[in-house]
Amino acid sequence: MPEPGTRLLDFLHELQTTTSWRVATEKPHSQWQLAGKTWQATVVVEPGRWLGLEFEAQDPVTGRRATYDIDTDLYDITRDEVFAEEVESDIIEFLANLRSGAVRRGNDGAKFVLVFPREGAYVRVVQGRVMTRASAHAGPLGGDFVAVD
């Protein structure tokens, strides 16, 4: 079984050649900076230690922002490879959805909202004044949402 982070590194290398995104790596392949027109992300891959994604999208008209994070937190991933593999799969799934246009943005009143599929459900991310809320829903959410580009 490959070390946690290996599949994610392979996926990041693939993104460099298959997308129009800016994909740059720092700190010898442990920190990756990705960006599109209305979003940016940092992916950290330290096999055997930590995996993480910090994503931020912006509404180009209002300037409102929403963030979404996926990471292994403070867990020792060398002791729980199943957990590390799940986090790795979640990051890859999110980036694949972003690449395919399935990560969408819109407004709900005064709030900027992100919506995307995850593990057979839909996640709705709302940026509050202080914290971000993410909730899962059984089906796609209505509204005027456009792909994050």
Secondary structure, 3 states (H helix, E strand, C coil): CCCCCHHHHHHHHHHHHHCCCEEEEECCCCEEEEECCCEEEEEEEECCCEEEEEEEEECCCCCCEEEEEEECCCCCCCCCHHHHHHHHHHHHHHHHHHHHCCCEEEEECCEEEEEEEECCEEEEEEECCCCEEEEEECCCCCCCCEECC
